[in-house]
Amino acid sequence: MDNTLFFSLFILSITGILVFDLVFVGKNKHVISLKESAFWTSIWVALAVGFYFIIMHIGEQIHSIDSLASLIEYKNKYAPHLLVTDNLSESLAIYRKNIATDYLTGYLLEYTLSIDNIFVIMMILKSFSVPPKNYKQVLFWGILGAIVLRFFFIFAGSALIQRFDWILIVFGGFLIFTGVKMFLDRNKDETIDVREHGLVQFLSGHFRITPTFEKHHFFVRKHHKLFMTPLFVVLLLIEFTDLIFAFDSIPAIFSITRDPYIVFFSNIFAIIGLRSLFFLLIKIIEYFHYIKIGVAFLLGFVGIKLICHEFLLEIGFKNIYSLYIILGTLLVSIVASFLFPQNEKTG
């Protein structure tokens, strides 16, 4: 199996999952319960963890590595820190463990950073007064669009990094700035004025839009003319939001690995689990008010990691440590939220 076949099978599998989600899971328009959202969240997480074990066993297929020469070529291109010995079997075992750890770390990082994205999506849906029974449909198509956008962003970003290594410092500075800003703004009441939003104003000035929702339709035909519905405007806003957040999340994961395939795999599994996570969080989000501080800290951490990546390699900082830091940050944020309820929080 070469890397083209591996990547094609991955895309086909993800497409199959999304089709199943659309045809069977999302067939009935209804309000998602806490129990249902928790069930599907566990399913998507289980799939992501399952892919970790696939990489652990056949990870060399991702880059068609079948010799020491091809492994060294991979090392020079994506992983200068990778240990390669004269023994191919031993080196492949190290390689598999390395990329599997990078994948899992990247997945957890993306999944955590997506929480802030969910906050904004919640505001968009509430600002437009979208009926809760239509949330599933909007989020499904929003996730599908996000997958396509991430594909281009990730491989374009990888190409830039390969050519201009200094761009990692730019990414790092931007992430630190974003993390500090998120921490300082953590207690602000965030709202979206849909009438003043630039995208909404553009659409209103260039397209025919119905004044009210038309059930679950994105477009309707009236008087022999095609109209866009507010539901499609919401979908475009969600896509625009993901585009903005991609400027945070994709540079962040490049602090873990420069391998665009591992970045893409971890991004996709985080994204396809975003919808069920959304329905889970809207039920319990008031209990986890310290999550934003955790996300802000992680943005600052990966920003520093990008800026100091050469130094960290020299002192032997391994990506498994990043995994521990991400898990620890999540755990501390959750425990702190329970130990210090919101009505007792002072700032």
C-alpha positions as CSV (number, residue, x, y, z in Angstrom):
1,M,0.0,0.0,0.0
2,D,1.4,3.4,-1.0
3,N,0.6,6.7,0.6
4,T,-1.9,7.6,-2.1
5,L,-3.9,4.5,-1.5
6,F,-3.8,5.0,2.3
7,F,-4.9,8.6,2.0
8,S,-7.7,7.6,-0.5
9,L,-9.0,4.9,1.9
10,F,-9.0,7.4,4.7
11,I,-11.0,9.9,2.7
12,L,-13.4,7.2,1.6
13,S,-13.8,6.1,5.2
14,I,-14.5,9.6,6.5
15,T,-17.0,10.1,3.6
16,G,-18.7,6.9,4.6
17,I,-19.0,8.1,8.2
18,L,-20.4,11.4,7.1
19,V,-22.9,9.8,4.7
20,F,-24.0,7.5,7.5
21,D,-24.3,10.5,9.8
22,L,-26.4,12.4,7.3
23,V,-28.7,9.5,6.1
24,F,-29.2,7.6,9.4
25,V,-28.2,9.7,12.4
26,G,-29.4,13.1,11.1
27,K,-32.4,11.8,9.2
28,N,-34.9,12.8,11.9
29,K,-35.0,16.6,12.8
30,H,-35.3,16.7,16.5
31,V,-33.7,18.4,19.6
32,I,-30.6,16.4,20.6
33,S,-30.7,15.1,24.2
34,L,-27.8,15.0,26.7
35,K,-27.8,11.2,26.6
36,E,-27.7,11.1,22.8
37,S,-25.0,13.7,22.5
38,A,-22.9,11.9,25.1
39,F,-23.3,8.6,23.2
40,W,-22.2,10.0,19.8
41,T,-19.4,12.0,21.4
42,S,-18.0,8.7,22.8
43,I,-18.4,7.0,19.4
44,W,-16.4,9.7,17.6
45,V,-13.7,9.8,20.3
46,A,-13.5,5.9,20.1
47,L,-13.0,6.2,16.3
48,A,-10.2,8.7,16.8
49,V,-8.5,6.6,19.4
50,G,-8.9,3.6,17.1
51,F,-7.1,5.4,14.3
52,Y,-4.2,5.9,16.8
53,F,-3.8,2.1,17.0
54,I,-3.9,1.8,13.2
55,I,-1.0,4.2,13.0
56,M,0.8,2.3,15.7
57,H,0.6,-0.9,13.5
58,I,0.9,0.4,9.9
59,G,2.0,4.0,10.2
60,E,4.7,3.5,7.6
61,Q,2.0,3.2,4.9
62,I,1.2,6.9,5.3
63,H,4.4,7.8,3.6
64,S,5.2,4.6,1.8
65,I,8.3,4.0,4.0
66,D,9.8,0.6,3.1
67,S,13.6,1.2,3.6
68,L,16.1,3.2,5.7
69,A,16.5,5.6,2.8
70,S,12.8,6.5,2.6
71,L,12.7,6.8,6.4
72,I,15.7,9.1,6.4
73,E,14.0,11.1,3.7
74,Y,11.0,11.5,5.9
75,K,13.1,12.5,8.8
76,N,14.9,15.2,6.9
77,K,11.6,16.6,5.6
78,Y,9.3,16.4,8.5
79,A,10.9,15.1,11.7
80,P,14.6,16.1,12.3
81,H,14.3,14.9,15.9
82,L,13.4,11.3,14.8
83,L,15.9,8.6,15.9
84,V,16.9,6.4,13.0
85,T,19.3,3.4,13.6
86,D,20.8,0.9,11.2
87,N,18.1,-1.6,12.0
88,L,15.0,-0.9,9.8
89,S,12.5,-2.8,12.1
90,E,13.7,-0.9,15.2
91,S,13.6,2.4,13.3
92,L,10.1,1.8,12.0
93,A,8.9,1.0,15.5
94,I,10.3,4.3,16.8
95,Y,8.7,6.1,13.8
96,R,5.3,4.5,14.3
97,K,5.3,5.4,18.0
98,N,6.4,9.0,17.2
99,I,3.7,9.7,14.6
100,A,1.0,8.0,16.7
101,T,1.9,10.1,19.7
102,D,1.9,13.2,17.4
103,Y,-1.5,12.3,16.0
104,L,-3.0,11.7,19.5
105,T,-1.5,14.9,20.9
106,G,-2.7,16.9,17.8
107,Y,-6.2,15.4,18.1
108,L,-6.5,16.4,21.7
109,L,-5.1,19.9,21.0
110,E,-7.6,20.4,18.1
111,Y,-10.5,19.0,20.1
112,T,-9.7,21.3,23.0
113,L,-9.2,24.4,20.8
114,S,-12.5,23.7,19.1
115,I,-14.3,24.4,22.4
116,D,-13.9,28.1,21.8
117,N,-15.2,27.7,18.3
118,I,-18.3,26.1,19.8
119,F,-18.9,29.2,22.0
120,V,-19.1,31.3,18.9
121,I,-21.3,28.9,17.0
122,M,-23.7,28.9,20.0
123,M,-23.9,32.7,19.7
124,I,-24.5,32.6,16.0
125,L,-27.4,30.1,16.3
126,K,-29.0,32.0,19.2
127,S,-28.5,35.4,17.5
128,F,-30.5,34.1,14.5
129,S,-33.0,32.3,16.7
130,V,-32.4,29.1,14.8
131,P,-34.9,26.4,15.9
132,P,-32.9,23.8,17.9
133,K,-34.3,21.0,15.7
134,N,-32.3,22.5,12.8
135,Y,-29.0,22.6,14.6
136,K,-28.0,19.1,13.4
137,Q,-28.4,19.9,9.7
138,V,-26.6,23.2,9.9
139,L,-23.7,21.8,11.8
140,F,-23.4,18.8,9.5
141,W,-22.9,20.9,6.4
142,G,-20.7,23.3,8.4
143,I,-18.4,20.4,9.4
144,L,-18.3,19.1,5.8
145,G,-17.2,22.6,4.5
146,A,-14.7,22.8,7.4
147,I,-13.1,19.6,6.2
148,V,-12.6,20.9,2.7
149,L,-11.2,24.2,4.0
150,R,-8.8,22.5,6.5
151,F,-7.4,20.3,3.7
152,F,-6.2,23.3,1.7
153,F,-5.1,25.2,4.8
154,I,-3.0,22.3,6.2
155,F,-1.2,21.4,3.0
156,A,-0.6,25.0,2.0
157,G,0.7,25.7,5.5
158,S,3.0,22.7,5.3
159,A,4.4,23.9,2.0
160,L,5.1,27.3,3.5
161,I,6.8,25.9,6.5
162,Q,9.0,23.7,4.3
163,R,10.1,26.7,2.3
164,F,10.1,29.4,5.0
165,D,11.0,27.9,8.4
166,W,10.9,31.3,10.0
167,I,7.1,31.4,9.5
168,L,6.8,29.2,12.6
169,I,8.0,32.2,14.7
170,V,5.2,34.3,13.1
171,F,2.6,31.6,13.9
172,G,3.9,31.3,17.5
173,G,3.7,35.1,18.1
174,F,0.2,35.1,16.7
175,L,-0.9,32.3,19.0
176,I,0.6,33.9,22.1
177,F,-1.2,37.1,21.3
178,T,-4.5,35.2,20.8
179,G,-4.0,33.3,24.0
180,V,-3.4,36.5,26.0
181,K,-6.4,38.2,24.4
182,M,-8.6,35.3,25.2
183,F,-7.5,35.3,28.8
184,L,-8.1,39.0,29.2
185,D,-11.5,38.8,27.6
186,R,-12.6,35.6,29.4
187,N,-15.3,37.3,31.5
188,K,-16.7,39.6,28.8
189,D,-20.2,38.9,27.6
190,E,-19.8,38.0,24.0
191,T,-22.6,38.9,21.6
192,I,-22.9,39.0,17.8
193,D,-24.9,41.8,16.2
194,V,-26.1,39.9,13.1
195,R,-27.3,43.1,11.4
196,E,-23.9,44.7,11.6
197,H,-21.9,41.6,10.6
198,G,-20.0,42.3,7.4
199,L,-20.9,39.0,5.8
200,V,-24.6,39.4,6.6
201,Q,-24.6,42.9,5.1
202,F,-22.8,41.7,2.0
203,L,-25.3,38.8,1.5
204,S,-28.3,41.1,2.1
205,G,-27.0,43.6,-0.5
206,H,-26.3,41.0,-3.2
207,F,-28.8,38.2,-2.8
208,R,-32.6,37.7,-2.2
209,I,-33.1,36.4,1.4
210,T,-36.4,35.3,2.9
211,P,-37.4,37.2,6.0
212,T,-38.1,34.0,8.0
213,F,-36.9,30.4,8.1
214,E,-38.4,28.0,5.6
215,K,-38.4,24.9,7.7
216,H,-35.0,23.1,7.1
217,H,-34.4,24.5,3.6
218,F,-31.4,26.5,2.7
219,F,-33.0,27.8,-0.5
220,V,-36.6,28.2,-1.7
221,R,-38.3,29.3,-4.9
222,K,-41.0,31.9,-4.7
223,H,-42.7,33.6,-7.6
224,H,-40.3,31.8,-10.0
225,K,-37.3,33.4,-8.2
226,L,-34.7,31.6,-6.0
227,F,-34.3,32.9,-2.5
228,M,-31.7,32.2,0.1
229,T,-33.0,31.5,3.6
230,P,-31.7,32.7,6.9
231,L,-30.6,29.1,7.6
232,F,-28.1,29.3,4.7
233,V,-26.8,32.6,6.0
234,V,-26.2,30.9,9.4
235,L,-24.3,28.1,7.6
236,L,-22.1,30.6,5.8
237,L,-21.4,32.4,9.1
238,I,-20.4,29.1,10.7
239,E,-18.0,28.4,7.8
240,F,-16.6,31.9,8.1
241,T,-16.1,31.4,11.8
242,D,-14.2,28.1,11.2
243,L,-12.0,29.9,8.7
244,I,-11.1,32.4,11.3
245,F,-10.4,29.7,13.9
246,A,-8.3,27.8,11.4
247,F,-5.7,30.6,11.7
248,D,-5.4,29.5,15.4
249,S,-5.8,25.8,15.3
250,I,-3.7,24.9,12.3
251,P,-0.6,26.8,13.4
252,A,-1.1,25.3,16.8
253,I,-0.9,21.8,15.6
254,F,2.2,22.5,13.6
255,S,3.9,23.0,17.0
256,I,3.3,19.2,17.5
257,T,4.4,18.0,14.0
258,R,5.3,19.2,10.6
259,D,3.8,16.2,8.9
260,P,0.8,17.5,6.9
261,Y,-0.8,14.0,6.9
262,I,-0.8,13.7,10.7
263,V,-2.0,17.3,11.0
264,F,-4.9,16.5,8.6
265,F,-5.8,13.2,10.2
266,S,-6.0,14.8,13.7
267,N,-7.9,17.8,12.4
268,I,-10.5,15.7,10.6
269,F,-11.2,13.5,13.6
270,A,-11.5,16.6,15.8
271,I,-13.9,18.2,13.3
272,I,-16.2,15.2,12.8
273,G,-16.7,15.0,16.5
274,L,-17.4,18.7,16.8
275,R,-21.2,18.4,16.2
276,S,-21.8,15.8,19.0
277,L,-19.5,17.8,21.3
278,F,-21.5,20.9,20.6
279,F,-24.7,19.3,21.7
280,L,-23.0,17.9,24.8
281,L,-21.5,21.3,25.8
282,I,-24.6,23.3,25.4
283,K,-26.2,21.1,28.1
284,I,-23.3,21.3,30.6
285,I,-21.2,24.4,29.5
286,E,-22.2,26.4,32.6
287,Y,-20.4,23.9,34.8
288,F,-17.0,24.4,33.0
289,H,-16.4,28.1,33.1
290,Y,-12.6,27.7,33.5
291,I,-12.3,25.9,30.2
292,K,-11.6,29.2,28.4
293,I,-8.6,29.9,30.7
294,G,-7.4,26.4,29.8
295,V,-7.7,27.1,26.1
296,A,-5.9,30.4,26.5
297,F,-3.1,28.7,28.3
298,L,-2.7,26.1,25.6
299,L,-2.6,28.7,22.9
300,G,0.2,30.4,24.7
301,F,2.0,27.1,25.3
302,V,1.9,26.0,21.6
303,G,2.9,29.6,20.6
304,I,6.0,29.4,22.8
305,K,6.7,25.9,21.5
306,L,6.7,27.1,17.9
307,I,9.0,30.0,18.7
308,C,11.4,27.9,20.7
309,H,11.1,24.7,18.7
310,E,14.9,24.5,17.9
311,F,15.9,25.0,21.6
312,L,13.3,22.5,22.8
313,L,14.7,19.9,20.4
314,E,18.2,20.6,21.8
315,I,17.2,20.0,25.4
316,G,15.3,16.8,24.5
317,F,11.7,18.1,24.9
318,K,9.5,15.3,23.5
319,N,6.0,15.6,22.1
320,I,4.8,13.1,24.7
321,Y,5.3,16.0,27.2
322,S,3.0,18.1,25.1
323,L,0.4,15.4,25.4
324,Y,0.7,15.4,29.2
325,I,0.4,19.2,29.3
326,I,-2.7,19.2,27.2
327,L,-4.3,16.4,29.3
328,G,-3.2,18.1,32.5
329,T,-4.7,21.5,31.4
330,L,-8.0,19.9,30.5
331,L,-8.1,18.1,33.9
332,V,-7.2,21.2,35.9
333,S,-9.8,23.3,34.0
334,I,-12.5,20.8,34.7
335,V,-11.6,20.2,38.4
336,A,-11.2,23.9,39.1
337,S,-14.7,24.5,37.6
338,F,-16.2,22.1,40.1
339,L,-14.1,23.3,43.0
340,F,-14.8,26.9,42.4
341,P,-18.4,27.4,41.0
342,Q,-19.1,30.4,38.9
343,N,-21.0,32.3,41.5
344,E,-17.9,32.2,43.7
345,K,-15.5,33.2,41.0
346,T,-13.9,36.6,41.4
347,G,-12.2,37.2,38.1
